[in-house]
Amino acid sequence: MKKNVVLLSLALAVVPLSIHAAGLVASDAATGDFLGSSVSQSGNIGLVAADGKSAGNNDRQGAAYVYRNLDTATGTQTEDLKLVASDRGEFSSFGTSVSLSGSIGLVGGEAAVVNTGGLGTAYVFRNLDTATGTQTESAKLTASDGNLFVRFGDSVSLSGSIGLVRSKDATGSTSGSGAAYVYRDLDTAIGAQTENVKLMVSDGAENDKFGLAVSQSGSIGLVGALGQNAFQGAAYIFRDLDAATGTQTENVVLKASDGGANDQFGSSVSQSGSSGLVGALGHNASRGAAYVYRNLDTVIGTQTEDLKLIASDAVSRDRFGSSVSESGSNGLVGAESAKVGINSQQGAAYVYRNLDVSREQGSSGAYHSSGVCRGIADIRSGGFHGCAWSFLLWLGHSVALRFSDPRTRTADGSLISHSASCHLANEKKAGAPTRMPRLQPLPPNFLQKLNQRSAPPSRTP
């Protein structure tokens, strides 16, 4: 029988560190752009969307920006390349979601109208490591069964040359249960493309919200369905995406051993190799939790977690698990509404290491977590056209260079630095747990210098 272990986050001692930050802005920035609505990074290249970008008479047409050399960039940087859709139109929301793998980018536009009468498109861009100026897509992805109300492209993931695109209200196993679509050979595809495989679940129902969060690693896909079973939620594993055809149902169903109604398990997902991390932001009066699953390349049937992650300082409505990311044996979990000091809903993110090894909580020399990272800088303080940060994230609401919808945020834009940009002075004493230092806050006037505009009226999600 599988033994479930809880990994508890502990805030550990502050250790000095050096953060090399670069502010990313658009050369044509304007109020209401929402730069940073979605972001992705691969190597030293960053892809940053501005789904509210307007052009001419096209309100909220959307755009995306490419930034290179993020491993060395400092100060304020403007884009190396701007991406737009060739069929751009008003309210297309190009940039609803983005994903980057190598020099290939995948950009969703959930409101783009396609000539088949459907709503939603995803766009493929190549050579992002060398292209300059303004570029339109190399290929355009649509669903073969798309219709006006499916919102295709509101969540995307890219791994190598395989793309995974979610369609919010598509007909899966039942009407409106949602579906995801797989596209291959995106390194060579040109023009209009329809899917190689359609993914749906065997137990789907309307309002399951299947695919609200998707992640992909190699030929394995991980798809969340937070609305399943009275919003208890579930996540699904699909394998062999490099060869499957037709319509496929899941190989594995992932659930929480202690799941309950309104946990919203599957609200966020991340995958690294054969390991998966799933957030449940509504768990335990919205304190939240995240769950680790291993051996996703071989397990079958219904699986419960190998490890449960929680925050040691959790209180109700923190929404820990609102965003998650996993890389190797490291995990990063956002708590978008965590209170820090007197700052309500400032947000926090928690770092975990050694997720590939189960250890009992409280045992001698046991590993609890790598600490909690918090910041106090406000990214909105200088205005609302938005900016992104090289290796810097909205704290809690989006982690690991993936920004969730910023339109619902209050002015609590705390920042957390990605470990790749920090020189972390980790210490390991005999018999002591490995520890990760807290991040020191940026100077209070650091962000204001980038933008002196006043904030415009709030935007309705």
DRENVO-652124 format. One record per residue (C-alpha): x, y, z. Coordinates in pm, 1 decimal. Example, Ala and Ser with C-alpha at 12.3 -4.5 7.8 and 13.67 -1.06 7.14 Angstrom:
% DRENVO-652124
<<1230.0, -450.0, 780.0>>
<<1367.0, -106.0, 714.0>>
This chain:
% DRENVO-652124
<<0.0, 0.0, 0.0>>
<<125.1, 346.3, -85.0>>
<<240.5, 543.2, 214.7>>
<<140.8, 908.0, 207.9>>
<<377.5, 1160.9, 357.8>>
<<313.2, 1524.8, 435.6>>
<<594.0, 1769.1, 366.6>>
<<558.8, 2074.4, 585.9>>
<<701.3, 2409.5, 488.9>>
<<906.6, 2587.5, 752.7>>
<<1032.7, 2942.8, 735.1>>
<<1405.1, 2923.6, 798.9>>
<<1680.1, 3168.4, 884.0>>
<<1753.2, 3462.9, 659.3>>
<<2079.5, 3429.6, 471.3>>
<<2223.5, 3709.3, 254.9>>
<<2195.7, 3656.9, -119.6>>
<<2259.3, 3847.8, -436.2>>
<<1976.0, 3896.8, -682.6>>
<<2047.4, 4000.1, -1039.9>>
<<1719.4, 4138.0, -1170.2>>
<<1627.8, 4269.6, -1511.0>>
<<1302.6, 4455.6, -1570.9>>
<<1136.6, 4358.5, -1898.4>>
<<918.3, 4619.8, -2064.7>>
<<768.0, 4666.1, -2409.8>>
<<898.7, 4939.9, -2636.7>>
<<540.2, 5029.3, -2732.4>>
<<395.7, 5000.6, -2381.0>>
<<58.0, 5159.6, -2314.3>>
<<-198.9, 5168.0, -2038.8>>
<<-407.6, 4850.5, -2025.0>>
<<-159.6, 4626.5, -2208.9>>
<<-135.5, 4379.6, -1920.5>>
<<218.0, 4282.9, -2007.1>>
<<286.4, 3966.9, -1808.7>>
<<-61.3, 3817.7, -1848.5>>
<<120.0, 3493.9, -1928.3>>
<<490.0, 3414.5, -1941.2>>
<<720.3, 3125.3, -2021.1>>
<<1093.2, 3069.7, -2027.4>>
<<1324.2, 2820.2, -2194.9>>
<<1696.4, 2851.4, -2138.0>>
<<1784.7, 3220.0, -2148.5>>
<<1486.5, 3320.7, -2366.6>>
<<1165.9, 3459.3, -2219.1>>
<<823.9, 3493.5, -2381.0>>
<<590.8, 3750.6, -2224.6>>
<<232.8, 3810.5, -2333.2>>
<<27.6, 4129.2, -2319.9>>
<<-322.8, 4004.5, -2394.5>>
<<-474.2, 4349.0, -2347.3>>
<<-254.7, 4517.0, -2608.7>>
<<-454.2, 4738.3, -2845.5>>
<<-348.3, 4845.8, -3193.9>>
<<-528.5, 5103.6, -3400.5>>
<<-900.8, 5033.3, -3377.8>>
<<-845.5, 4681.0, -3245.3>>
<<-905.7, 4693.0, -2872.5>>
<<-741.2, 4406.2, -2679.6>>
<<-589.8, 4259.2, -2991.4>>
<<-299.8, 4122.2, -2789.2>>
<<71.5, 4077.5, -2851.8>>
<<368.8, 3884.1, -2715.1>>
<<730.4, 3984.6, -2668.5>>
<<1052.8, 3786.0, -2678.0>>
<<1351.0, 3869.2, -2457.0>>
<<1687.2, 3703.3, -2497.9>>
<<2004.2, 3670.5, -2287.5>>
<<1810.2, 3665.0, -1962.6>>
<<2102.1, 3494.1, -1793.2>>
<<2306.8, 3812.7, -1819.2>>
<<2052.0, 4093.6, -1862.8>>
<<2033.6, 4365.9, -1599.0>>
<<1851.6, 4694.9, -1566.5>>
<<1552.2, 4764.1, -1788.0>>
<<1524.4, 4564.6, -2110.4>>
<<1297.2, 4607.0, -2409.9>>
<<1204.8, 4320.2, -2638.8>>
<<1421.8, 4161.9, -2906.0>>
<<1114.8, 4052.4, -3100.0>>
<<742.1, 4124.1, -3107.2>>
<<488.9, 3853.0, -3199.7>>
<<145.2, 3921.0, -3343.9>>
<<-117.5, 3710.6, -3519.4>>
<<-161.7, 3749.1, -3893.6>>
<<-540.9, 3748.6, -3848.3>>
<<-536.3, 3980.3, -3549.1>>
<<-864.7, 4139.0, -3465.1>>
<<-1049.0, 4322.8, -3193.6>>
<<-1082.4, 4135.8, -2861.0>>
<<-878.5, 3839.1, -2987.0>>
<<-686.2, 3825.7, -2658.0>>
<<-376.9, 3695.9, -2832.5>>
<<-149.5, 3595.4, -2545.4>>
<<-414.1, 3442.8, -2320.0>>
<<-155.2, 3172.4, -2258.2>>
<<199.7, 3113.4, -2380.8>>
<<456.2, 2835.8, -2371.0>>
<<816.0, 2825.0, -2489.8>>
<<1038.3, 2527.1, -2569.6>>
<<1380.4, 2597.3, -2715.6>>
<<1332.2, 2848.8, -2995.3>>
<<966.1, 2759.3, -3059.0>>
<<680.5, 2951.1, -2902.7>>
<<312.3, 2862.8, -2871.6>>
<<65.1, 3144.7, -2807.7>>
<<-305.3, 3100.7, -2736.0>>
<<-573.8, 3345.4, -2839.9>>
<<-892.2, 3217.0, -2682.3>>
<<-1118.4, 3480.5, -2838.1>>
<<-979.8, 3482.9, -3192.3>>
<<-1250.0, 3415.3, -3449.9>>
<<-1150.7, 3158.5, -3711.0>>
<<-1297.4, 3117.2, -4056.8>>
<<-1470.0, 2790.5, -3962.1>>
<<-1692.0, 2981.1, -3721.3>>
<<-1502.6, 2861.6, -3416.7>>
<<-1366.8, 3074.5, -3140.2>>
<<-1005.0, 3044.9, -3031.5>>
<<-673.6, 2972.9, -3197.3>>
<<-317.5, 2888.6, -3101.5>>
<<-20.2, 3020.2, -3297.1>>
<<325.1, 2870.3, -3350.7>>
<<634.0, 3089.8, -3382.4>>
<<979.9, 2961.0, -3465.1>>
<<1337.6, 3090.6, -3462.6>>
<<1277.0, 3300.2, -3154.4>>
<<1649.3, 3283.4, -3082.2>>
<<1740.0, 3485.6, -3391.8>>
<<1432.9, 3663.3, -3536.7>>
<<1397.6, 4039.6, -3499.0>>
<<1136.8, 4307.3, -3560.4>>
<<771.4, 4202.0, -3569.6>>
<<683.2, 3845.7, -3668.5>>
<<362.2, 3664.5, -3751.6>>
<<304.7, 3294.6, -3694.0>>
<<456.2, 3001.8, -3884.9>>
<<152.8, 2781.4, -3817.0>>
<<-197.8, 2828.2, -3685.9>>
<<-364.7, 2558.5, -3475.5>>
<<-737.5, 2500.1, -3452.8>>
<<-962.8, 2214.9, -3343.8>>
<<-1129.4, 2009.4, -3615.9>>
<<-1453.7, 2011.3, -3414.7>>
<<-1436.1, 2371.2, -3293.6>>
<<-1743.3, 2589.7, -3256.3>>
<<-1823.0, 2940.5, -3148.9>>
<<-1828.3, 2878.5, -2775.8>>
<<-1535.1, 2649.6, -2700.9>>
<<-1261.9, 2903.6, -2608.5>>
<<-987.0, 2705.3, -2772.0>>
<<-638.3, 2818.4, -2668.1>>
<<-704.7, 2943.7, -2316.3>>
<<-432.9, 2709.1, -2185.5>>
<<-132.4, 2580.3, -2380.5>>
<<181.5, 2377.1, -2318.2>>
<<477.6, 2298.7, -2542.2>>
<<745.9, 2031.4, -2504.5>>
<<992.5, 1995.4, -2788.6>>
<<786.4, 1992.3, -3106.9>>
<<464.8, 1868.7, -2943.0>>
<<196.3, 2113.7, -2838.6>>
<<-100.8, 2067.5, -2607.2>>
<<-393.4, 2308.7, -2632.2>>
<<-700.8, 2314.7, -2413.8>>
<<-1052.7, 2402.6, -2526.5>>
<<-1260.4, 2514.1, -2232.3>>
<<-1612.1, 2419.1, -2336.5>>
<<-1548.2, 2165.7, -2610.5>>
<<-1749.9, 1848.2, -2620.8>>
<<-1546.6, 1574.2, -2458.9>>
<<-1709.3, 1265.3, -2313.5>>
<<-2015.4, 1485.8, -2257.2>>
<<-2123.1, 1825.7, -2387.5>>
<<-1924.8, 2110.1, -2235.2>>
<<-1691.2, 1885.8, -2035.0>>
<<-1386.0, 2021.5, -2215.8>>
<<-1111.0, 1864.9, -2422.7>>
<<-743.7, 1907.6, -2504.6>>
<<-577.0, 1872.1, -2841.6>>
<<-230.3, 1748.3, -2933.4>>
<<-25.3, 1882.1, -3224.7>>
<<299.6, 1730.1, -3341.4>>
<<588.9, 1839.0, -3563.1>>
<<552.5, 2203.0, -3470.1>>
<<919.2, 2252.0, -3561.6>>
<<825.7, 2212.4, -3929.2>>
<<448.1, 2271.9, -3952.6>>
<<327.0, 2561.8, -4164.5>>
<<-12.7, 2712.2, -4234.8>>
<<-337.5, 2586.5, -4082.8>>
<<-314.4, 2271.0, -3872.9>>
<<-570.2, 2055.4, -3696.8>>
<<-496.0, 1814.6, -3414.9>>
<<-324.9, 1475.4, -3430.1>>
<<-503.1, 1359.5, -3114.3>>
<<-800.9, 1473.0, -2909.7>>
<<-782.7, 1408.6, -2535.3>>
<<-1086.2, 1370.4, -2313.1>>
<<-1166.2, 1191.3, -1990.1>>
<<-1369.3, 875.6, -1941.5>>
<<-1571.8, 1023.2, -1654.0>>
<<-1619.5, 1376.8, -1781.1>>
<<-1918.6, 1593.8, -1700.3>>
<<-2027.1, 1945.8, -1781.7>>
<<-1843.9, 2209.9, -1576.8>>
<<-1557.1, 1974.7, -1489.6>>
<<-1327.6, 2246.6, -1625.9>>
<<-1104.6, 1984.4, -1777.4>>
<<-783.5, 2139.3, -1900.5>>
<<-797.3, 2466.5, -1709.9>>
<<-438.8, 2374.5, -1622.6>>
<<-219.8, 2169.4, -1855.3>>
<<142.9, 2061.6, -1847.4>>
<<355.5, 1844.2, -2069.2>>
<<691.0, 1674.3, -2043.8>>
<<809.7, 1477.7, -2343.4>>
<<530.3, 1248.5, -2457.5>>
<<334.1, 1263.8, -2130.2>>
<<58.5, 1515.8, -2063.9>>
<<-91.3, 1616.7, -1728.1>>
<<-432.4, 1782.8, -1735.4>>
<<-628.8, 1918.8, -1440.3>>
<<-1006.5, 1920.2, -1396.9>>
<<-1074.9, 2122.3, -1083.5>>
<<-1453.8, 2110.1, -1119.3>>
<<-1483.6, 1732.1, -1119.5>>
<<-1714.5, 1577.6, -855.7>>
<<-1853.3, 1892.5, -691.2>>
<<-1522.1, 2074.2, -736.5>>
<<-1329.3, 1811.2, -547.4>>
<<-1121.9, 1791.9, -862.5>>
<<-902.9, 1541.0, -1040.4>>
<<-604.5, 1532.0, -1274.0>>
<<-539.7, 1300.9, -1565.2>>
<<-231.8, 1150.6, -1726.2>>
<<-210.6, 1089.1, -2099.9>>
<<85.3, 900.5, -2242.0>>
<<233.1, 837.6, -2587.0>>
<<140.7, 1180.1, -2718.8>>
<<417.8, 1141.3, -2974.8>>
<<238.4, 852.5, -3145.5>>
<<-129.4, 843.2, -3043.9>>
<<-401.5, 921.3, -3295.6>>
<<-776.9, 971.3, -3296.4>>
<<-946.7, 1025.9, -2962.7>>
<<-776.7, 915.4, -2642.4>>
<<-889.9, 885.6, -2284.1>>
<<-660.4, 895.9, -1982.5>>
<<-408.5, 633.1, -1877.0>>
<<-418.1, 738.8, -1512.5>>
<<-649.3, 934.8, -1283.1>>
<<-480.5, 1131.3, -1002.9>>
<<-669.0, 1214.5, -685.3>>
<<-589.3, 1331.2, -332.9>>
<<-624.8, 1072.4, -58.3>>
<<-791.1, 1333.7, 163.5>>
<<-985.8, 1512.2, -108.1>>
<<-1320.6, 1673.8, -43.3>>
<<-1580.6, 1896.6, -204.4>>
<<-1451.6, 2236.8, -317.2>>
<<-1083.9, 2139.3, -283.5>>
<<-1037.9, 2233.2, -651.2>>
<<-765.9, 1973.7, -691.3>>
<<-617.9, 2027.5, -1037.1>>
<<-639.5, 2407.0, -1021.3>>
<<-270.9, 2405.7, -1115.2>>
<<-45.4, 2132.8, -1251.7>>
<<318.5, 2090.7, -1343.3>>
<<517.5, 1799.8, -1472.8>>
<<887.7, 1719.2, -1486.8>>
<<982.6, 1388.9, -1644.6>>
<<775.1, 1116.4, -1479.6>>
<<684.7, 1324.6, -1174.6>>
<<383.4, 1550.8, -1137.5>>
<<278.3, 1825.4, -896.2>>
<<-89.5, 1915.2, -854.4>>
<<-233.2, 2208.0, -659.4>>
<<-559.6, 2210.0, -463.0>>
<<-612.8, 2571.9, -361.4>>
<<-949.0, 2511.1, -192.4>>
<<-832.5, 2232.5, 39.2>>
<<-891.2, 2272.3, 413.9>>
<<-1091.1, 2596.4, 412.4>>
<<-877.3, 2727.3, 124.9>>
<<-553.3, 2693.1, 316.6>>
<<-459.7, 2481.6, 18.5>>
<<-227.7, 2191.8, -49.2>>
<<-17.7, 2043.1, -327.5>>
<<41.8, 1679.1, -406.9>>
<<337.8, 1496.0, -561.5>>
<<297.2, 1192.7, -787.6>>
<<579.2, 975.3, -916.7>>
<<627.8, 710.2, -1186.2>>
<<368.5, 865.8, -1414.2>>
<<527.9, 687.5, -1707.9>>
<<426.9, 345.1, -1575.6>>
<<141.6, 366.4, -1320.9>>
<<-214.5, 280.1, -1421.9>>
<<-563.9, 315.9, -1282.8>>
<<-641.3, 565.5, -1006.7>>
<<-349.1, 692.5, -800.4>>
<<-324.7, 891.6, -480.7>>
<<-27.6, 1104.7, -389.5>>
<<319.7, 996.2, -285.7>>
<<369.8, 1317.7, -94.0>>
<<155.7, 1605.9, 29.1>>
<<292.3, 1959.2, 57.7>>
<<149.2, 2219.6, 295.2>>
<<258.6, 2550.6, 441.1>>
<<355.4, 2563.3, 808.6>>
<<203.5, 2910.2, 849.8>>
<<-114.5, 2840.1, 655.7>>
<<-440.6, 3007.9, 746.5>>
<<-779.2, 2991.3, 578.6>>
<<-810.0, 3151.5, 235.7>>
<<-433.0, 3154.9, 167.2>>
<<-505.4, 2949.0, -148.9>>
<<-174.3, 2763.4, -131.2>>
<<-153.6, 2565.6, -455.4>>
<<-296.0, 2841.9, -674.1>>
<<8.0, 2786.1, -892.8>>
<<276.1, 2519.7, -897.4>>
<<593.1, 2438.5, -1085.1>>
<<828.0, 2143.6, -1074.3>>
<<1176.0, 2098.8, -1216.8>>
<<1361.1, 1779.9, -1139.6>>
<<1323.1, 1718.5, -765.9>>
<<1245.8, 2083.4, -685.7>>
<<901.3, 2228.2, -638.2>>
<<765.1, 2581.6, -610.5>>
<<411.9, 2643.5, -482.0>>
<<229.1, 2975.5, -482.4>>
<<-20.2, 3092.6, -221.0>>
<<-177.7, 3386.2, -399.0>>
<<-376.3, 3525.0, -105.8>>
<<-136.4, 3468.6, 183.4>>
<<-116.7, 3754.0, 431.5>>
<<232.7, 3876.8, 509.6>>
<<261.8, 4103.6, 807.5>>
<<-9.6, 4366.7, 773.4>>
<<-40.8, 4315.6, 397.5>>
<<-356.1, 4121.8, 318.1>>
<<-342.5, 3907.1, 4.4>>
<<21.6, 3995.2, -53.6>>
<<93.9, 3639.6, -149.4>>
<<379.6, 3402.2, -82.4>>
<<559.9, 3117.0, -253.7>>
<<714.6, 2812.6, -94.2>>
<<1017.9, 2620.3, -214.4>>
<<1057.3, 2243.5, -170.4>>
<<1349.1, 2023.2, -259.0>>
<<1412.8, 1647.6, -268.2>>
<<1058.3, 1570.8, -380.8>>
<<1186.6, 1245.0, -525.2>>
<<1260.8, 1115.5, -172.0>>
<<992.4, 1057.6, 91.0>>
<<1087.6, 1143.9, 446.2>>
<<879.1, 1123.8, 756.4>>
<<780.2, 1454.4, 905.3>>
<<954.2, 1518.7, 1234.7>>
<<1212.2, 1239.8, 1223.1>>
<<1568.6, 1315.8, 1330.9>>
<<1744.5, 1520.6, 1070.7>>
<<1431.9, 1510.9, 856.3>>
<<1392.9, 1738.1, 558.2>>
<<1085.8, 1957.7, 594.9>>
<<1119.2, 2212.3, 317.1>>
<<1355.8, 2463.5, 169.1>>
<<1181.3, 2757.3, 328.7>>
<<939.4, 3027.7, 237.0>>
<<1018.0, 3316.1, 3.0>>
<<840.2, 3646.1, 28.9>>
<<881.8, 3996.3, -103.1>>
<<726.6, 4337.5, -44.0>>
<<775.1, 4522.6, -371.7>>
<<464.0, 4626.3, -562.4>>
<<486.3, 4578.0, -936.7>>
<<176.2, 4790.1, -987.0>>
<<307.5, 5088.3, -797.5>>
<<410.9, 5277.2, -1108.8>>
<<110.6, 5214.5, -1328.1>>
<<-77.3, 4942.6, -1506.1>>
<<73.3, 4884.6, -1847.1>>
<<266.4, 4605.7, -1680.0>>
<<615.5, 4471.8, -1682.4>>
<<781.6, 4136.0, -1637.4>>
<<1103.8, 4039.9, -1469.9>>
<<1389.4, 3822.4, -1573.6>>
<<1363.5, 3538.6, -1323.6>>
<<1122.7, 3744.8, -1115.2>>
<<763.7, 3641.2, -1062.5>>
<<438.3, 3769.2, -923.7>>
<<459.8, 3619.9, -579.4>>
<<210.5, 3345.8, -514.8>>
<<-34.9, 3397.6, -797.5>>
<<195.7, 3261.6, -1064.1>>
<<517.9, 3076.2, -1020.0>>
<<795.0, 2944.4, -1236.7>>
<<759.3, 3203.8, -1508.3>>
<<396.3, 3138.7, -1576.2>>
<<165.1, 3429.4, -1498.5>>
<<-195.1, 3352.7, -1426.4>>
<<-457.6, 3612.2, -1506.6>>
<<-343.5, 3939.1, -1342.6>>
<<-678.9, 4101.5, -1392.9>>
<<-809.9, 3957.5, -1067.1>>
<<-514.1, 4065.1, -857.5>>
<<-525.0, 4337.7, -599.7>>
<<-226.9, 4567.7, -573.7>>
<<-19.2, 4307.6, -393.5>>
<<234.1, 4235.2, -663.8>>
<<508.3, 4100.3, -445.4>>
<<797.7, 3944.4, -628.6>>
<<991.8, 3628.3, -588.1>>
<<1321.2, 3557.6, -759.3>>
<<1364.4, 3233.4, -948.2>>
<<1655.4, 3034.8, -809.2>>
<<1832.9, 3045.8, -1144.7>>
<<1895.5, 3417.2, -1098.3>>
<<2014.0, 3406.0, -739.7>>
<<2339.9, 3318.5, -574.8>>
<<2192.8, 3131.0, -281.9>>
<<2417.4, 3097.9, 20.5>>
<<2280.8, 2757.9, 125.2>>
<<2428.4, 2604.9, 436.2>>
<<2435.7, 2246.1, 553.5>>
<<2541.4, 2165.0, 905.4>>
<<2588.3, 1816.5, 1040.3>>
<<2253.2, 1676.6, 1141.6>>
<<2065.6, 1984.3, 1020.2>>
<<1812.0, 2002.6, 735.7>>
<<1906.0, 2161.2, 405.9>>
<<1772.8, 2512.2, 400.3>>
<<1690.1, 2782.4, 152.3>>
<<1723.4, 3148.5, 254.1>>
<<1441.4, 3391.3, 237.6>>
<<1464.8, 3638.3, -42.0>>
<<1547.4, 3991.1, 54.0>>
<<1302.0, 4256.1, -70.4>>
<<1397.5, 4490.3, -348.9>>
<<1451.1, 4856.4, -258.2>>
<<1112.6, 5028.1, -217.4>>
<<1172.1, 5269.8, -505.3>>
<<1309.5, 5013.5, -747.3>>
<<989.1, 4957.6, -943.0>>
<<866.9, 5314.5, -935.9>>
<<1166.5, 5421.0, -1137.9>>
<<1050.6, 5202.7, -1426.6>>
<<711.0, 5356.4, -1463.3>>
<<561.3, 5678.0, -1327.6>>
<<216.7, 5641.7, -1478.5>>
<<-91.8, 5636.8, -1260.7>>
<<-304.8, 5324.1, -1251.9>>
<<-609.3, 5316.7, -1482.8>>
<<-951.2, 5188.7, -1377.4>>
<<-968.3, 4823.0, -1271.7>>
<<-1033.4, 4562.9, -1536.3>>
<<-1319.1, 4312.9, -1511.6>>
<<-1200.5, 3949.8, -1558.7>>
